[in-house]
Amino acid sequence: MPLATFLVCFRSPGGIFFLGKFLRVFTCRGRFHQKTSQSETHTSLCEARAQDDTDRVTLPGMETVIRDSSAGASLIVSSKKKDVHSRGTGTGTDRGGAGESRMKRLFGFELSDVSSWQKFVCLLNRPTDPASLGVFRFLFGMLMVVDIPQERGLSYLDYKYLDGMVVCRFPLFNFLQPLPLDWMYLVYVIMLLGALGIMLGCFYRLACLMFISTYWYVFFLDKTTWNNHSYLYGLIGFQLTFMDANRYWSIDGLRNAKKRNAHVPLWNYTVLRTQIFIVYFIAGIKKLDFDWIEGYSMHYLANHWLFDPFKLVFSEEMTSVLVVHGGGLVLDLTAGYLLFFDATRPIAMVFVSYFHCMNSQLFSIGMFAYTMLATSLLFCYPDWPRRFFSKFPACLSGALPTVMPAPQHSPSCVYPESESSEAATLTKPTKLSRRHRLGALFTVLYITEQFFMPYSHFITQGYNNLTNGLYGYSWDMMVHSRSHQHVKITYRDGVTGDIGYLNPGVFTHSRRWKDHGDMLKQYASCLSHQLKNYNISEPEIYFDIWVSINERFQQRIFDPRLDIVKADWSPFRPNPWLMPLLVDLSPWRTKFQEIEDTLDNQTEVVFIADFPGLHLENFVSEDLGNTSLQVLQGELNVEIVEEGKNYTIKEGEKMQLPAGEYHKAYTVSPGPSCFMYIYVNTTEMALEQNLTRLYELQERVRNGTETEPLPPELQPILNGTGTDVNVTDPVLKAFLRRQRKIEEIQKRRNATIVDRFTRFTIKKYYLLRRSFLMTAIALRNLVVGRPPLEQLAQEVAYANMKAPEEPGSSEAVRKDDSDHTEL
């Protein structure tokens, strides 16, 4: 919150309380209300009085650590020295002595500390122990080193950028284009070295610049990969660039004695803590959406084995509503607050850790869960690493972070003047400088911007779709689930009028363009450019995309009547060809389950809603031998194309649709029409019946109850799943494929921890191996040029080498299923 907001809070008692709570949370660490043997008092840091409010912790074999409760700094004096007594009037043994105000006892600082900009700057630049920040820097850098070969794509960079091939891309700015492949490998090497430098604290500022410059370049190159945690990594890297995170456990500290174990200003912690608070709290605010509260957003998660313990108490539906959605909402809303205060932090640590460990198993989110676990440590006392590592044997001290001596004076911090001659020997008073003011200004501006960004969609209106904003900076994590039923791309020759159709996803390996108007505009422009190479003059591109948001009706996203190539789009104006979300039809979702419960296991249903004046052109596959269309609301005119006949059906009526033919469903009612397709996949049903017979036959032969001799062509069902090389019968081949899948699932379930760890290690080894070898090839190409194609092909083949596959492994199964792609 900006300083003006802080000052406005003084106008009411409630505002003063909120202000104190806010600043206590974001500037000072919490503290345990422990008993002490001395009376303590604290005055403003900018006043000329000693800072005597202390907690004493004696580490084995070293001096007494005096922890400044309000500043988070740690000072060390000899344990033989006389205790520093407060000059307050209170004599009680409780921390909340008579000399302290309620504000001080609750929040660790006085209201006067924020009564002016100068004192506020002093507050944010208080000297703080660098230990926790240094450990976080190490963990974050390490996780980014692991993340770059995986989620950033170093291990499959040649597949990601497809050097020399025609590919439609989706950068944030159209002028951004990837470099040639070998140079992209160099970009990733710079990013990797930057992350490694952050981890080790080696040439720290340069390492941060190397990391964030290449990271944001790669991030802006492809909007289809945007997500909240990738955005968060870039923000943390940006923040670390301005911080003194190399003051503890760093190579820079070994090289420069002035940086070694030096205080850091409190705003370093303030910015990071507030950023994580925003991640949690704004995510919770976004989950106050009706769809999330009612359990429609992530209802399928309740099927996961991780929720099996909850299903011992609740039904699957209640597990989805109470645990998945309710638990996620409560945790996001409260985690940021609970982590700040000592009394609630242990409980918050347990639930937050459990939450992120579950997420690491539920979703493919790379290092995000582990990064959030690392950020949780920022809310503990800044000197927790000293107390933690002091418990390790002395023989390990060389490999662990230092636990002594006390942090030294740093020009980045503001130190008070002291009347105590004994305390005055510890620190020297400093005056406010431009550096201190800039640090405070950066803190206020950055926090304000981060609170504003999730709600900035009224500015970037062109990026709003059925849900507001790009799914990257809004922290609306998992709030909206989508399923696509129908995607059609039509092109028209602007000169001849010839019409044709394109395979969805042609010239691109991404599917995310279907949900974003800005990406659809880029895709249409790219297709128009490429179709000119196929003798299509002045091509026009039309998209008919259907999607269901959070279990609603399947509906159109964009107007299928407009040529998107020529359609107007601006990032700052509403998208004129975006169709509205039919939220008035949301209550129908409760009826969907009732309708599905009346159907048998072989019958499927798809719910459709369409706008007046539009029509749906659909083809009924010959596999769907029993398909009917029933109107739930409104009125339809159905045209059977080959017959040339039209049929009008109203609410509650239905008609049978012929298989193997096209039909068009026109909405002729004044309002949106709602209808459903009910169908039975007769081909799949017949296949299931045949597979069931083969399974029963296999069981009878194995238990000796089968009296008839087994035909030779059915011998593979007894010889095992690995003997189907010469099998030509499609039903028998499908049966053996399914058996392999069942065996693989059973094998994985029964695998020991050693087997699972071995499989994980081998997988990661070959991933890192390919990353290293392909990078080495690219760098060699840049230095000495590319070798002959035969040699290059051999080198790439060697880099692509994988571990030997076991018979019936999941990889082999996927190869057999390669011809069955997503519709």
ZISULLIN-V381755 format. One record per residue. N is the residue number from 1. RES is the residue in one small letter. PHI is phi in degrees with one decimal (* if undefined). PSI is psi in degrees with one decimal (NA if undefined). Layout:
BEGIN
n: {N/N}
res: {RES/RES}
phi: {PHI/PHI}
psi: {PSI/PSI}
END
This chain:
BEGIN
n: {1/2/3/4/5/6/7/8/9/10/11/12/13/14/15/16/17/18/19/20/21/22/23/24/25/26/27/28/29/30/31/32/33/34/35/36/37/38/39/40/41/42/43/44/45/46/47/48/49/50/51/52/53/54/55/56/57/58/59/60/61/62/63/64/65/66/67/68/69/70/71/72/73/74/75/76/77/78/79/80/81/82/83/84/85/86/87/88/89/90/91/92/93/94/95/96/97/98/99/100/101/102/103/104/105/106/107/108/109/110/111/112/113/114/115/116/117/118/119/120/121/122/123/124/125/126/127/128/129/130/131/132/133/134/135/136/137/138/139/140/141/142/143/144/145/146/147/148/149/150/151/152/153/154/155/156/157/158/159/160/161/162/163/164/165/166/167/168/169/170/171/172/173/174/175/176/177/178/179/180/181/182/183/184/185/186/187/188/189/190/191/192/193/194/195/196/197/198/199/200/201/202/203/204/205/206/207/208/209/210/211/212/213/214/215/216/217/218/219/220/221/222/223/224/225/226/227/228/229/230/231/232/233/234/235/236/237/238/239/240/241/242/243/244/245/246/247/248/249/250/251/252/253/254/255/256/257/258/259/260/261/262/263/264/265/266/267/268/269/270/271/272/273/274/275/276/277/278/279/280/281/282/283/284/285/286/287/288/289/290/291/292/293/294/295/296/297/298/299/300/301/302/303/304/305/306/307/308/309/310/311/312/313/314/315/316/317/318/319/320/321/322/323/324/325/326/327/328/329/330/331/332/333/334/335/336/337/338/339/340/341/342/343/344/345/346/347/348/349/350/351/352/353/354/355/356/357/358/359/360/361/362/363/364/365/366/367/368/369/370/371/372/373/374/375/376/377/378/379/380/381/382/383/384/385/386/387/388/389/390/391/392/393/394/395/396/397/398/399/400/401/402/403/404/405/406/407/408/409/410/411/412/413/414/415/416/417/418/419/420/421/422/423/424/425/426/427/428/429/430/431/432/433/434/435/436/437/438/439/440/441/442/443/444/445/446/447/448/449/450/451/452/453/454/455/456/457/458/459/460/461/462/463/464/465/466/467/468/469/470/471/472/473/474/475/476/477/478/479/480/481/482/483/484/485/486/487/488/489/490/491/492/493/494/495/496/497/498/499/500/501/502/503/504/505/506/507/508/509/510/511/512/513/514/515/516/517/518/519/520/521/522/523/524/525/526/527/528/529/530/531/532/533/534/535/536/537/538/539/540/541/542/543/544/545/546/547/548/549/550/551/552/553/554/555/556/557/558/559/560/561/562/563/564/565/566/567/568/569/570/571/572/573/574/575/576/577/578/579/580/581/582/583/584/585/586/587/588/589/590/591/592/593/594/595/596/597/598/599/600/601/602/603/604/605/606/607/608/609/610/611/612/613/614/615/616/617/618/619/620/621/622/623/624/625/626/627/628/629/630/631/632/633/634/635/636/637/638/639/640/641/642/643/644/645/646/647/648/649/650/651/652/653/654/655/656/657/658/659/660/661/662/663/664/665/666/667/668/669/670/671/672/673/674/675/676/677/678/679/680/681/682/683/684/685/686/687/688/689/690/691/692/693/694/695/696/697/698/699/700/701/702/703/704/705/706/707/708/709/710/711/712/713/714/715/716/717/718/719/720/721/722/723/724/725/726/727/728/729/730/731/732/733/734/735/736/737/738/739/740/741/742/743/744/745/746/747/748/749/750/751/752/753/754/755/756/757/758/759/760/761/762/763/764/765/766/767/768/769/770/771/772/773/774/775/776/777/778/779/780/781/782/783/784/785/786/787/788/789/790/791/792/793/794/795/796/797/798/799/800/801/802/803/804/805/806/807/808/809/810/811/812/813/814/815/816/817/818/819/820/821/822/823}
res: {m/p/l/a/t/f/l/v/c/f/r/s/p/g/g/i/f/f/l/g/k/f/l/r/v/f/t/c/r/g/r/f/h/q/k/t/s/q/s/e/t/h/t/s/l/c/e/a/r/a/q/d/d/t/d/r/v/t/l/p/g/m/e/t/v/i/r/d/s/s/a/g/a/s/l/i/v/s/s/k/k/k/d/v/h/s/r/g/t/g/t/g/t/d/r/g/g/a/g/e/s/r/m/k/r/l/f/g/f/e/l/s/d/v/s/s/w/q/k/f/v/c/l/l/n/r/p/t/d/p/a/s/l/g/v/f/r/f/l/f/g/m/l/m/v/v/d/i/p/q/e/r/g/l/s/y/l/d/y/k/y/l/d/g/m/v/v/c/r/f/p/l/f/n/f/l/q/p/l/p/l/d/w/m/y/l/v/y/v/i/m/l/l/g/a/l/g/i/m/l/g/c/f/y/r/l/a/c/l/m/f/i/s/t/y/w/y/v/f/f/l/d/k/t/t/w/n/n/h/s/y/l/y/g/l/i/g/f/q/l/t/f/m/d/a/n/r/y/w/s/i/d/g/l/r/n/a/k/k/r/n/a/h/v/p/l/w/n/y/t/v/l/r/t/q/i/f/i/v/y/f/i/a/g/i/k/k/l/d/f/d/w/i/e/g/y/s/m/h/y/l/a/n/h/w/l/f/d/p/f/k/l/v/f/s/e/e/m/t/s/v/l/v/v/h/g/g/g/l/v/l/d/l/t/a/g/y/l/l/f/f/d/a/t/r/p/i/a/m/v/f/v/s/y/f/h/c/m/n/s/q/l/f/s/i/g/m/f/a/y/t/m/l/a/t/s/l/l/f/c/y/p/d/w/p/r/r/f/f/s/k/f/p/a/c/l/s/g/a/l/p/t/v/m/p/a/p/q/h/s/p/s/c/v/y/p/e/s/e/s/s/e/a/a/t/l/t/k/p/t/k/l/s/r/r/h/r/l/g/a/l/f/t/v/l/y/i/t/e/q/f/f/m/p/y/s/h/f/i/t/q/g/y/n/n/l/t/n/g/l/y/g/y/s/w/d/m/m/v/h/s/r/s/h/q/h/v/k/i/t/y/r/d/g/v/t/g/d/i/g/y/l/n/p/g/v/f/t/h/s/r/r/w/k/d/h/g/d/m/l/k/q/y/a/s/c/l/s/h/q/l/k/n/y/n/i/s/e/p/e/i/y/f/d/i/w/v/s/i/n/e/r/f/q/q/r/i/f/d/p/r/l/d/i/v/k/a/d/w/s/p/f/r/p/n/p/w/l/m/p/l/l/v/d/l/s/p/w/r/t/k/f/q/e/i/e/d/t/l/d/n/q/t/e/v/v/f/i/a/d/f/p/g/l/h/l/e/n/f/v/s/e/d/l/g/n/t/s/l/q/v/l/q/g/e/l/n/v/e/i/v/e/e/g/k/n/y/t/i/k/e/g/e/k/m/q/l/p/a/g/e/y/h/k/a/y/t/v/s/p/g/p/s/c/f/m/y/i/y/v/n/t/t/e/m/a/l/e/q/n/l/t/r/l/y/e/l/q/e/r/v/r/n/g/t/e/t/e/p/l/p/p/e/l/q/p/i/l/n/g/t/g/t/d/v/n/v/t/d/p/v/l/k/a/f/l/r/r/q/r/k/i/e/e/i/q/k/r/r/n/a/t/i/v/d/r/f/t/r/f/t/i/k/k/y/y/l/l/r/r/s/f/l/m/t/a/i/a/l/r/n/l/v/v/g/r/p/p/l/e/q/l/a/q/e/v/a/y/a/n/m/k/a/p/e/e/p/g/s/s/e/a/v/r/k/d/d/s/d/h/t/e/l}
phi: {*/-69.0/-61.3/-58.7/-66.7/-58.9/-69.8/-62.9/-62.8/-72.1/-73.9/-140.0/-58.9/-63.5/-65.0/-63.6/-63.6/-63.0/-61.0/-61.8/-64.9/-62.6/-68.2/-61.4/-67.8/-98.1/-121.7/-119.6/-73.1/-72.3/-146.0/-74.1/-85.6/-93.2/-79.7/-130.9/-95.2/-144.5/-83.2/-127.5/-147.6/-143.5/-112.0/-56.5/-64.1/-82.6/-88.0/-87.3/-138.2/-76.1/-100.4/-108.4/-73.8/-133.7/-115.7/-109.1/-132.4/-98.8/-88.8/-59.3/73.7/-147.3/-73.7/-80.0/-91.3/-104.2/-97.8/-71.7/-65.0/-90.9/-97.8/79.4/-87.2/-122.3/-116.0/-125.5/-128.6/-65.3/-69.3/-85.9/-70.7/-70.0/-59.5/-82.9/-95.9/-75.9/-97.3/-73.9/-84.0/-71.3/-124.3/-70.3/-89.1/-77.8/-61.9/-81.5/-71.4/-67.2/-79.9/-108.4/-80.6/-63.1/-59.4/-66.2/-66.0/-82.0/-118.5/85.4/-152.1/-89.5/-63.2/-66.2/-67.0/-122.1/-79.4/-149.7/-62.6/-63.8/-69.9/-64.6/-63.4/-60.2/-60.5/-74.0/-108.5/-59.9/-68.5/-133.3/-60.6/-84.7/-61.9/-63.6/-65.0/-64.6/-67.0/-63.7/-57.2/-62.8/-65.6/-63.3/-60.3/-63.8/-66.2/-70.6/-60.6/-74.5/-71.9/-60.8/-68.9/-100.8/-69.4/-71.1/101.2/-61.6/-72.6/-132.1/-62.1/-67.4/-78.9/-72.1/-105.6/45.0/-57.8/87.1/-103.1/-80.2/-137.1/-86.4/-116.1/-133.5/-75.8/-65.2/-116.6/-62.7/-76.6/-76.6/-136.5/-67.9/-73.6/-53.3/-54.5/-61.1/-72.4/-64.8/-61.6/-63.7/-58.9/-68.9/-63.9/-61.8/-61.9/-65.7/-65.1/-63.3/-63.3/-65.8/-64.6/-63.7/-60.2/-86.6/65.3/-109.4/46.4/-58.2/-62.6/-62.8/-62.7/-63.3/-64.7/-61.2/-71.2/-72.2/-66.6/-75.6/-63.1/-69.4/-63.1/-65.0/-62.8/-73.6/-68.1/-144.7/-69.7/-69.1/-100.0/-67.4/-154.5/-65.5/-74.6/-65.7/-63.1/-64.6/-58.0/-64.1/-66.6/-64.8/-60.7/-64.7/-62.9/-61.7/-59.7/-95.7/-99.8/-98.7/-76.6/-97.2/-85.4/-146.8/55.0/-140.4/-69.4/-59.2/-67.0/-71.4/-81.6/-132.8/-64.3/-68.8/-90.9/-72.3/54.6/-103.4/-56.4/-121.0/-68.5/-60.8/-65.0/-59.7/-75.6/-58.3/-65.0/-65.7/-63.4/-65.2/-60.0/-70.7/-58.3/-62.4/-57.4/-70.1/-68.2/-65.5/-60.1/-68.4/-60.2/-64.8/-80.4/-73.8/-59.7/-58.0/-61.8/-70.9/-62.5/-80.9/88.1/-92.1/-70.5/-130.1/-62.9/-72.0/-64.0/-63.8/-77.4/-70.9/-63.3/-62.6/-97.8/-59.4/-59.6/-70.5/-75.8/-72.1/-107.1/-110.0/-71.9/-62.9/-66.0/-70.3/-62.7/-65.2/-74.0/-84.4/-88.6/-66.1/-86.8/-64.7/-63.7/-64.0/-64.0/-64.3/-63.9/-64.5/-70.4/-106.8/-58.1/-60.1/-72.2/-63.9/-69.5/-80.4/-107.3/-60.6/-64.1/-105.0/-61.5/-58.1/-65.8/-62.1/-59.8/-64.0/-70.7/-65.4/-64.3/-62.0/-62.1/-72.9/-64.8/-65.4/-61.4/-64.2/-94.5/-81.2/-128.3/-90.3/-120.5/58.7/-90.5/-61.1/-59.9/-74.2/-65.2/-67.6/-63.1/-67.0/-68.8/-60.9/-67.9/-65.1/-86.4/-79.6/-55.3/-60.2/-98.5/-59.7/-62.9/-65.1/-69.2/-71.1/-77.1/-69.2/-83.8/-82.1/-60.0/-63.5/-66.2/-97.3/-61.9/-67.9/-98.8/-111.7/-59.5/-69.7/-112.3/-155.4/-85.3/-68.9/-58.1/-92.1/-61.0/-132.2/-68.2/-77.1/-111.2/-106.6/-106.2/-83.2/-77.4/-132.8/-85.1/-85.1/-64.3/-72.3/-74.1/-66.9/-75.1/-85.9/-134.2/-109.8/-66.2/-127.3/-104.3/-65.2/-122.1/-60.3/-60.8/-66.9/-66.8/-65.6/-62.1/-66.0/-64.2/-60.0/-60.9/-64.7/-66.8/-66.2/-64.4/-60.6/-62.7/-71.4/-71.9/-81.7/-55.1/-62.7/-120.6/-93.8/-69.3/-71.7/-91.5/-91.1/-68.9/-66.4/-88.5/-76.9/-125.6/-62.5/-123.2/-73.8/79.4/-72.9/-79.1/-155.4/-122.9/-97.8/60.0/-89.7/-72.1/63.6/-75.9/-121.7/-108.3/-128.7/-140.6/-102.7/-106.3/-151.4/-134.9/-132.6/-114.8/-115.1/-117.0/-136.3/-70.9/-68.2/-100.9/-88.3/82.2/-63.9/-116.2/-146.6/-127.9/-114.9/-69.5/-57.2/95.4/-64.9/67.9/-153.5/-106.7/-109.1/-114.8/-77.8/-62.1/-67.5/-107.5/-128.4/-63.0/-65.5/-70.5/-63.4/-62.6/-64.4/-65.8/-62.7/-63.8/-65.7/-62.7/-59.8/-67.6/-73.9/-66.8/-63.3/-75.9/-113.0/61.5/-103.1/-90.2/44.6/-64.6/-110.2/-120.9/-123.5/-118.2/-123.4/-117.6/-115.0/-147.7/-112.9/-103.1/53.3/69.6/-79.8/-59.1/-68.3/-143.5/-73.7/-94.6/-124.0/-68.8/-76.2/-89.5/-99.5/-77.1/-68.9/-61.2/-97.6/-66.6/-79.3/-149.7/-139.2/-66.9/-113.3/-127.7/-58.4/-72.0/-72.8/-105.2/-85.9/-83.2/-74.2/-74.1/-82.2/-69.4/-65.5/-94.0/-59.1/-59.1/-63.7/-61.8/-68.9/-81.4/-58.4/-65.3/-63.1/-67.1/-65.3/-68.3/-84.0/-95.6/-83.7/-69.7/-89.2/-100.0/-114.3/-141.8/-128.5/-100.1/-125.1/-132.1/-135.9/-91.5/-60.8/85.7/-109.9/-139.7/-107.3/-98.2/-137.3/-121.8/-93.5/-63.8/-65.6/-68.6/-94.5/-77.3/-136.3/-118.0/-131.5/-121.1/-125.6/-88.2/-97.6/-158.2/88.5/-144.7/-122.5/-117.1/-100.8/-108.3/-88.3/-61.4/-68.1/-77.3/71.3/-114.8/-116.3/-130.1/-101.6/-127.9/-111.5/-55.6/90.1/-93.8/-147.6/-143.5/-84.7/-108.5/-72.4/-78.2/76.8/-136.5/-86.9/-144.0/-125.7/-108.6/-92.9/-86.9/-110.0/-79.0/-67.2/-111.9/-59.4/-99.2/-126.7/-149.7/-140.4/-97.1/-115.3/-147.3/-125.0/-81.1/-65.4/-65.4/-66.1/-64.6/-65.0/-62.4/-63.1/-64.4/-65.9/-64.8/-63.9/-63.6/-65.5/-65.2/-64.6/-63.7/-60.1/-65.8/-66.0/-66.4/-70.4/-95.2/81.7/-94.5/-83.0/-92.4/-83.3/-68.6/-79.3/-59.4/-59.9/-69.6/-101.2/-59.1/-57.6/-71.4/-102.7/-83.7/108.8/-80.8/-93.0/-111.6/-104.9/-61.5/-98.7/-75.5/-110.6/-65.1/-64.1/-68.1/-65.1/-65.6/-65.3/-63.7/-66.5/-63.3/-66.3/-64.0/-63.0/-62.2/-63.1/-64.6/-65.6/-63.8/-64.1/-64.4/-67.5/-65.5/-92.3/-66.8/-78.7/-61.7/-64.4/-63.6/-66.4/-66.2/-64.2/-63.3/-63.3/-64.7/-63.2/-61.8/-69.4/-61.4/-71.6/-66.6/-68.6/-61.9/-66.0/-58.6/-67.3/-67.9/-66.4/-66.3/-62.7/-62.2/-64.1/-66.5/-61.7/-62.3/-70.5/-82.8/-116.6/94.3/-77.0/-79.4/-57.0/-59.8/-62.3/-66.1/-63.0/-63.4/-65.3/-66.3/-67.5/-62.1/-66.0/-67.1/-82.7/-59.2/-120.9/-66.8/-59.0/-89.5/-78.6/-58.2/79.0/-68.7/-64.2/-65.7/-65.3/-62.7/-65.0/-65.6/-67.0/-94.0/-65.1/-83.7/-104.3/-95.3/-66.2/-70.1}
psi: {139.5/165.2/-36.4/-38.2/-38.3/-44.7/-34.5/-30.6/-17.5/-10.3/-15.4/153.8/-39.9/-37.1/-38.3/-41.7/-44.7/-40.8/-46.9/-41.9/-42.7/-49.3/-36.8/-40.6/-42.6/-5.5/-31.9/141.8/156.7/171.1/146.9/138.3/79.1/160.2/141.7/163.9/16.1/153.9/139.2/146.6/158.7/134.1/171.4/141.6/-27.5/-9.1/158.9/65.4/159.0/152.9/94.2/1.7/107.2/154.5/139.9/130.1/121.8/118.7/147.0/127.5/19.3/-175.4/173.5/129.4/124.9/113.4/119.8/113.0/-32.6/-30.5/-19.6/7.3/161.1/130.3/149.4/128.9/164.7/139.3/-11.8/-14.5/160.8/143.0/144.0/116.4/145.5/152.2/14.2/168.4/-20.4/147.8/4.5/160.4/-11.0/152.4/-38.1/66.3/172.3/-22.3/-3.3/144.4/163.9/-36.5/-44.1/-42.0/-35.2/-42.4/-7.5/3.1/160.3/156.9/-26.1/-19.4/-16.1/19.1/-11.3/162.3/-37.7/-44.9/-33.1/-39.3/-41.1/-41.8/-46.6/-16.0/18.2/143.1/131.3/146.3/131.5/-0.6/-51.7/-39.9/-40.4/-40.1/-40.2/-41.4/-43.8/-46.5/-43.4/-46.4/-40.9/-43.0/-34.4/-34.8/-39.2/-33.7/-35.5/-44.7/-20.1/-87.6/-32.7/-22.8/15.6/-33.7/-18.5/35.9/-36.0/-30.4/-30.2/-40.3/-12.8/63.0/128.5/-4.8/157.4/113.3/135.3/125.7/165.3/67.4/162.4/-41.7/132.3/-22.9/-14.1/125.8/147.2/149.4/167.9/153.1/-45.8/-37.3/-31.1/-36.4/-38.8/-39.8/-43.5/-33.7/-42.3/-43.3/-42.7/-42.8/-36.3/-44.9/-39.4/-39.3/-37.7/-44.1/-46.1/-10.9/39.8/122.2/57.6/-49.9/-44.3/-40.8/-41.2/-43.0/-40.5/-41.4/-52.3/-31.9/-44.7/-35.9/-49.2/-29.9/-48.5/-38.1/-45.5/-17.1/-26.5/101.6/-20.0/-16.0/3.6/137.8/173.4/-41.4/-31.5/-37.9/-40.5/-39.7/-44.5/-37.4/-43.1/-41.7/-38.8/-44.0/-44.7/-27.3/-32.7/-3.6/165.4/52.9/-3.1/18.1/-2.4/133.5/55.6/155.8/-34.1/-35.0/-33.1/-32.5/-27.3/112.1/-28.2/-25.8/-14.8/119.4/46.7/149.7/153.1/150.1/150.5/-27.9/-20.5/-42.2/-37.4/-46.4/-46.4/-44.5/-42.0/-38.2/-43.8/-36.1/-44.0/-42.0/-47.1/-53.8/-45.5/-36.4/-38.2/-40.8/-43.7/-25.9/-2.8/1.7/143.5/-39.2/-38.3/-44.7/-36.9/-6.4/22.5/-18.8/-49.4/44.9/-28.1/-16.5/-26.7/-16.2/-14.2/148.0/-22.6/-23.8/7.5/-40.3/-35.7/-30.1/-5.6/-22.3/-43.2/160.5/168.3/-38.1/-42.9/-32.1/-39.8/-45.1/-47.1/-43.6/-55.9/-54.4/-48.2/-45.8/-40.9/-39.2/-49.8/-42.2/-45.4/-38.4/-31.3/-20.6/-44.3/-40.0/-46.5/-31.4/-21.7/-26.9/139.7/-39.6/-32.9/-10.1/-43.0/-42.1/-43.3/-40.2/-41.3/-50.6/-39.4/-42.3/-43.2/-40.8/-47.5/-33.6/-37.5/-43.1/-34.8/-23.9/-27.5/-35.1/155.6/83.5/19.9/-129.0/7.3/-46.7/-41.2/-31.7/-41.9/-33.9/-38.8/-36.7/-24.6/-30.9/-21.0/-21.3/-8.2/177.0/138.9/-22.6/16.7/-33.9/-33.4/-45.8/-33.4/-50.6/-14.0/-16.7/-8.4/157.6/149.9/-27.3/-17.1/1.3/-29.6/-26.6/-4.8/162.3/150.2/147.2/-8.2/156.6/-161.5/154.1/141.8/169.1/140.5/136.1/-10.0/-12.8/162.8/119.8/142.3/160.3/151.5/138.3/-15.7/120.9/-31.4/-41.7/-27.1/-21.5/-13.6/-40.3/157.6/137.7/144.4/157.2/154.4/134.5/175.0/-35.3/-43.2/-42.0/-38.4/-37.5/-44.2/-41.5/-42.2/-41.4/-48.6/-46.6/-42.1/-44.7/-41.0/-44.9/-38.8/-32.2/-28.4/-38.0/-44.6/-14.3/26.5/14.8/-16.8/-13.7/-52.6/62.2/-25.4/-20.5/-4.8/137.0/-140.5/-25.1/148.8/137.3/163.9/142.1/72.2/-36.0/12.1/-13.5/25.2/63.5/122.5/16.7/-30.0/123.2/144.7/148.5/130.8/132.0/-30.5/124.4/122.9/131.1/120.4/133.8/152.2/130.4/119.7/-14.5/-52.1/-21.3/4.2/140.8/139.3/175.8/146.7/147.4/125.9/128.7/4.8/141.1/14.5/153.4/12.4/151.1/1.2/-14.5/-19.1/-19.8/-3.4/124.6/-37.5/-39.4/-36.1/-39.4/-43.5/-40.6/-42.9/-41.5/-40.5/-44.4/-41.5/-40.5/-40.4/-34.1/-22.6/-25.4/-8.4/30.0/32.5/115.2/134.8/57.4/140.8/139.2/128.2/136.8/134.2/97.8/127.1/138.2/150.3/126.1/116.5/52.2/17.3/-175.4/148.6/128.1/164.9/146.6/-43.3/155.7/116.9/-5.5/-9.8/140.7/110.1/-24.1/-41.0/-5.6/146.0/138.1/135.7/141.6/-15.0/6.6/150.4/144.9/115.3/-19.1/16.7/128.5/145.0/151.0/129.5/70.7/-23.2/-19.7/4.1/-36.0/-18.2/-19.0/-30.2/-28.0/-23.6/-45.0/-37.1/-41.4/-43.3/-31.4/-22.2/-7.9/154.5/179.4/-21.7/-10.2/132.8/158.5/141.8/128.4/129.6/141.7/137.0/161.4/152.7/140.5/-4.9/164.2/154.2/122.5/123.5/155.2/128.4/115.4/151.1/-20.1/-24.1/81.8/-10.5/81.6/131.6/156.8/126.2/134.1/129.1/-31.0/142.2/-156.7/139.1/149.0/111.3/124.6/122.3/111.6/-50.1/-35.1/-27.2/26.9/150.0/141.5/132.1/125.7/139.1/-178.1/128.8/-12.2/158.5/162.6/154.7/138.6/135.5/140.4/149.4/17.8/157.4/149.8/158.6/129.1/106.8/132.3/112.6/-2.1/157.6/-24.0/177.9/145.2/147.5/128.1/170.5/144.9/126.9/124.4/158.9/125.9/92.7/-34.3/-45.6/-37.3/-41.2/-38.8/-42.8/-38.7/-42.1/-40.5/-37.0/-41.4/-41.0/-38.8/-43.1/-39.1/-42.6/-42.9/-40.3/-40.8/-40.4/-33.1/3.5/14.8/-6.5/123.9/-28.3/145.1/146.1/126.6/150.8/-35.3/-14.6/5.2/-33.6/-22.4/-15.5/-24.7/-3.1/166.1/-10.0/6.6/34.3/20.4/-42.0/11.0/128.3/-24.3/121.9/-35.0/-45.0/-37.6/-40.2/-36.8/-46.3/-35.6/-42.6/-36.6/-38.9/-41.0/-43.3/-42.9/-39.1/-40.3/-44.0/-39.1/-42.2/-39.4/-35.3/0.5/144.0/169.2/-36.8/-42.8/-42.7/-40.9/-38.5/-44.4/-41.5/-44.2/-43.4/-41.7/-46.0/-33.4/-47.0/-28.2/-47.6/-34.0/-45.6/-39.5/-46.0/-46.4/-43.5/-35.6/-41.6/-40.3/-45.2/-43.9/-36.7/-40.9/-36.9/-33.1/-48.4/-1.3/163.5/141.6/179.5/153.0/-35.6/-44.5/-41.7/-40.1/-40.4/-39.5/-41.1/-39.5/-38.9/-39.5/-29.3/-2.7/136.0/171.0/147.6/136.4/137.6/149.1/132.3/11.7/164.2/-31.0/-42.1/-38.1/-41.9/-33.7/-40.3/-28.2/11.3/-21.6/-5.9/89.4/166.5/137.2/NA}
END
